[in-house]
Amino acid sequence: MIKNCMKVAMFLLLFASAAFATWQIPDVLIYDGKEYSIFGEPSPP
């Protein structure tokens, strides 16, 4: 039981850190061949 709890906690921690990293790193998304910033403004070339 405790091992399962630890597994779930580790999974949640990994998931949270991964989500945080993906929101921090890519300031620019490439979609449909065009670059867009996360906030919807076109990025400078």
A tleap script that builds the chain and sets N, CA, C and O, in Angstrom:
source leaprc.protein.ff14SB
mol = sequence {
  NMET ILE LYS ASN CYS MET LYS VAL ALA MET
  PHE LEU LEU LEU PHE ALA SER ALA ALA PHE
  ALA THR TRP GLN ILE PRO ASP VAL LEU ILE
  TYR ASP GLY LYS GLU TYR SER ILE PHE GLY
  GLU PRO SER PRO CPRO
}
set mol.1.N position { 0.834 -1.199 0.000 }
set mol.1.CA position { 0.000 0.000 0.000 }
set mol.1.C position { 0.874 1.256 0.000 }
set mol.1.O position { 0.646 2.187 -0.772 }
set mol.2.N position { 1.864 1.263 0.868 }
set mol.2.CA position { 2.734 2.443 0.934 }
set mol.2.C position { 3.526 2.590 -0.363 }
set mol.2.O position { 3.763 3.705 -0.827 }
set mol.3.N position { 3.936 1.458 -0.949 }
set mol.3.CA position { 4.699 1.532 -2.199 }
set mol.3.C position { 3.830 2.132 -3.304 }
set mol.3.O position { 4.305 2.943 -4.099 }
set mol.4.N position { 2.566 1.735 -3.353 }
set mol.4.CA position { 1.678 2.311 -4.360 }
set mol.4.C position { 1.544 3.816 -4.163 }
set mol.4.O position { 1.550 4.581 -5.127 }
set mol.5.N position { 1.425 4.225 -2.924 }
set mol.5.CA position { 1.294 5.654 -2.620 }
set mol.5.C position { 2.549 6.394 -3.098 }
set mol.5.O position { 2.454 7.481 -3.669 }
set mol.6.N position { 3.705 5.807 -2.865 }
set mol.6.CA position { 4.950 6.435 -3.299 }
set mol.6.C position { 5.000 6.525 -4.820 }
set mol.6.O position { 5.444 7.532 -5.371 }
set mol.7.N position { 4.543 5.472 -5.498 }
set mol.7.CA position { 4.544 5.489 -6.963 }
set mol.7.C position { 3.664 6.623 -7.472 }
set mol.7.O position { 4.053 7.365 -8.373 }
set mol.8.N position { 2.479 6.751 -6.888 }
set mol.8.CA position { 1.559 7.804 -7.329 }
set mol.8.C position { 2.162 9.177 -7.066 }
set mol.8.O position { 2.067 10.074 -7.904 }
set mol.9.N position { 2.780 9.340 -5.901 }
set mol.9.CA position { 3.381 10.632 -5.569 }
set mol.9.C position { 4.507 10.970 -6.552 }
set mol.9.O position { 4.605 12.105 -7.019 }
set mol.10.N position { 5.342 9.999 -6.860 }
set mol.10.CA position { 6.441 10.230 -7.796 }
set mol.10.C position { 5.900 10.570 -9.182 }
set mol.10.O position { 6.422 11.454 -9.861 }
set mol.11.N position { 4.841 9.857 -9.597 }
set mol.11.CA position { 4.254 10.111 -10.909 }
set mol.11.C position { 3.698 11.533 -10.981 }
set mol.11.O position { 3.901 12.243 -11.966 }
set mol.12.N position { 2.994 11.936 -9.920 }
set mol.12.CA position { 2.435 13.288 -9.906 }
set mol.12.C position { 3.549 14.329 -9.937 }
set mol.12.O position { 3.436 15.348 -10.619 }
set mol.13.N position { 4.617 14.071 -9.201 }
set mol.13.CA position { 5.735 15.014 -9.166 }
set mol.13.C position { 6.369 15.131 -10.555 }
set mol.13.O position { 6.661 16.232 -11.022 }
set mol.14.N position { 6.578 13.990 -11.203 }
set mol.14.CA position { 7.145 13.999 -12.554 }
set mol.14.C position { 6.226 14.746 -13.514 }
set mol.14.O position { 6.675 15.568 -14.313 }
set mol.15.N position { 4.929 14.448 -13.421 }
set mol.15.CA position { 3.963 15.079 -14.316 }
set mol.15.C position { 3.962 16.596 -14.123 }
set mol.15.O position { 3.955 17.355 -15.092 }
set mol.16.N position { 3.969 17.026 -12.858 }
set mol.16.CA position { 3.938 18.458 -12.567 }
set mol.16.C position { 5.204 19.139 -13.090 }
set mol.16.O position { 5.132 20.211 -13.691 }
set mol.17.N position { 6.357 18.518 -12.860 }
set mol.17.CA position { 7.608 19.133 -13.309 }
set mol.17.C position { 7.664 19.175 -14.836 }
set mol.17.O position { 8.159 20.142 -15.415 }
set mol.18.N position { 7.158 18.128 -15.484 }
set mol.18.CA position { 7.154 18.104 -16.947 }
set mol.18.C position { 6.231 19.195 -17.490 }
set mol.18.O position { 6.585 19.899 -18.436 }
set mol.19.N position { 5.060 19.331 -16.895 }
set mol.19.CA position { 4.121 20.357 -17.346 }
set mol.19.C position { 4.730 21.747 -17.145 }
set mol.19.O position { 4.620 22.612 -18.014 }
set mol.20.N position { 5.372 21.952 -15.991 }
set mol.20.CA position { 5.998 23.245 -15.710 }
set mol.20.C position { 7.096 23.524 -16.731 }
set mol.20.O position { 7.215 24.642 -17.230 }
set mol.21.N position { 7.891 22.513 -17.038 }
set mol.21.CA position { 8.992 22.689 -17.987 }
set mol.21.C position { 8.448 23.037 -19.374 }
set mol.21.O position { 8.987 23.914 -20.049 }
set mol.22.N position { 7.385 22.354 -19.801 }
set mol.22.CA position { 6.867 22.618 -21.136 }
set mol.22.C position { 6.251 24.006 -21.221 }
set mol.22.O position { 6.241 24.613 -22.291 }
set mol.23.N position { 5.728 24.522 -20.089 }
set mol.23.CA position { 5.194 25.880 -20.132 }
set mol.23.C position { 6.306 26.916 -20.045 }
set mol.23.O position { 6.147 28.030 -20.543 }
set mol.24.N position { 7.431 26.569 -19.421 }
set mol.24.CA position { 8.509 27.537 -19.267 }
set mol.24.C position { 9.351 27.653 -20.540 }
set mol.24.O position { 9.669 28.760 -20.975 }
set mol.25.N position { 9.709 26.518 -21.136 }
set mol.25.CA position { 10.721 26.530 -22.185 }
set mol.25.C position { 10.218 27.087 -23.525 }
set mol.25.O position { 10.764 28.084 -23.996 }
set mol.26.N position { 9.203 26.486 -24.157 }
set mol.26.CA position { 8.909 26.948 -25.517 }
set mol.26.C position { 8.118 28.249 -25.503 }
set mol.26.O position { 6.900 28.240 -25.322 }
set mol.27.N position { 8.801 29.349 -25.691 }
set mol.27.CA position { 8.127 30.635 -25.784 }
set mol.27.C position { 7.436 30.754 -27.133 }
set mol.27.O position { 6.475 31.507 -27.290 }
set mol.28.N position { 7.938 30.001 -28.100 }
set mol.28.CA position { 7.412 30.079 -29.458 }
set mol.28.C position { 6.940 28.698 -29.884 }
set mol.28.O position { 7.675 27.716 -29.783 }
set mol.29.N position { 5.719 28.639 -30.353 }
set mol.29.CA position { 5.198 27.378 -30.871 }
set mol.29.C position { 5.177 27.465 -32.390 }
set mol.29.O position { 4.845 28.507 -32.955 }
set mol.30.N position { 5.533 26.368 -33.046 }
set mol.30.CA position { 5.465 26.338 -34.507 }
set mol.30.C position { 4.212 25.554 -34.883 }
set mol.30.O position { 4.111 24.360 -34.599 }
set mol.31.N position { 3.270 26.223 -35.516 }
set mol.31.CA position { 1.994 25.606 -35.842 }
set mol.31.C position { 1.658 25.936 -37.278 }
set mol.31.O position { 1.637 27.104 -37.666 }
set mol.32.N position { 1.398 24.916 -38.060 }
set mol.32.CA position { 1.001 25.107 -39.449 }
set mol.32.C position { 2.077 25.861 -40.224 }
set mol.32.O position { 1.768 26.641 -41.126 }
set mol.33.N position { 3.340 25.628 -39.873 }
set mol.33.CA position { 4.434 26.254 -40.592 }
set mol.33.C position { 4.701 27.694 -40.189 }
set mol.33.O position { 5.624 28.326 -40.704 }
set mol.34.N position { 3.884 28.223 -39.256 }
set mol.34.CA position { 4.097 29.598 -38.814 }
set mol.34.C position { 4.487 29.579 -37.348 }
set mol.34.O position { 4.174 28.633 -36.625 }
set mol.35.N position { 5.164 30.613 -36.918 }
set mol.35.CA position { 5.569 30.689 -35.514 }
set mol.35.C position { 4.585 31.565 -34.751 }
set mol.35.O position { 4.239 32.667 -35.178 }
set mol.36.N position { 4.151 31.050 -33.625 }
set mol.36.CA position { 3.283 31.830 -32.743 }
set mol.36.C position { 3.871 31.778 -31.351 }
set mol.36.O position { 4.379 30.741 -30.925 }
set mol.37.N position { 3.805 32.893 -30.638 }
set mol.37.CA position { 4.199 32.822 -29.243 }
set mol.37.C position { 3.034 32.240 -28.464 }
set mol.37.O position { 1.915 32.171 -28.973 }
set mol.38.N position { 3.292 31.820 -27.225 }
set mol.38.CA position { 2.250 31.196 -26.417 }
set mol.38.C position { 1.099 32.171 -26.195 }
set mol.38.O position { -0.047 31.749 -26.043 }
set mol.39.N position { 1.391 33.467 -26.175 }
set mol.39.CA position { 0.352 34.437 -25.851 }
set mol.39.C position { -0.413 34.883 -27.087 }
set mol.39.O position { -1.230 35.800 -27.011 }
set mol.40.N position { -0.158 34.241 -28.231 }
set mol.40.CA position { -0.959 34.508 -29.415 }
set mol.40.C position { -0.404 35.615 -30.289 }
set mol.40.O position { -0.939 35.858 -31.371 }
set mol.41.N position { 0.649 36.294 -29.860 }
set mol.41.CA position { 1.224 37.329 -30.701 }
set mol.41.C position { 2.265 36.695 -31.617 }
set mol.41.O position { 3.016 35.822 -31.182 }
set mol.42.N position { 2.320 37.114 -32.857 }
set mol.42.CA position { 3.348 36.554 -33.739 }
set mol.42.C position { 4.734 36.932 -33.241 }
set mol.42.O position { 4.972 38.062 -32.816 }
set mol.43.N position { 5.636 35.976 -33.300 }
set mol.43.CA position { 6.976 36.235 -32.778 }
set mol.43.C position { 7.787 37.018 -33.799 }
set mol.43.O position { 7.535 36.901 -34.998 }
set mol.44.N position { 8.748 37.807 -33.359 }
set mol.44.CA position { 9.638 38.490 -34.304 }
set mol.44.C position { 10.500 37.475 -35.047 }
set mol.44.O position { 10.847 36.436 -34.486 }
set mol.45.N position { 10.844 37.755 -36.273 }
set mol.45.CA position { 11.643 36.800 -37.056 }
set mol.45.C position { 13.050 36.630 -36.497 }
set mol.45.O position { 13.843 35.863 -37.043 }
savepdb mol mol.pdb
quit
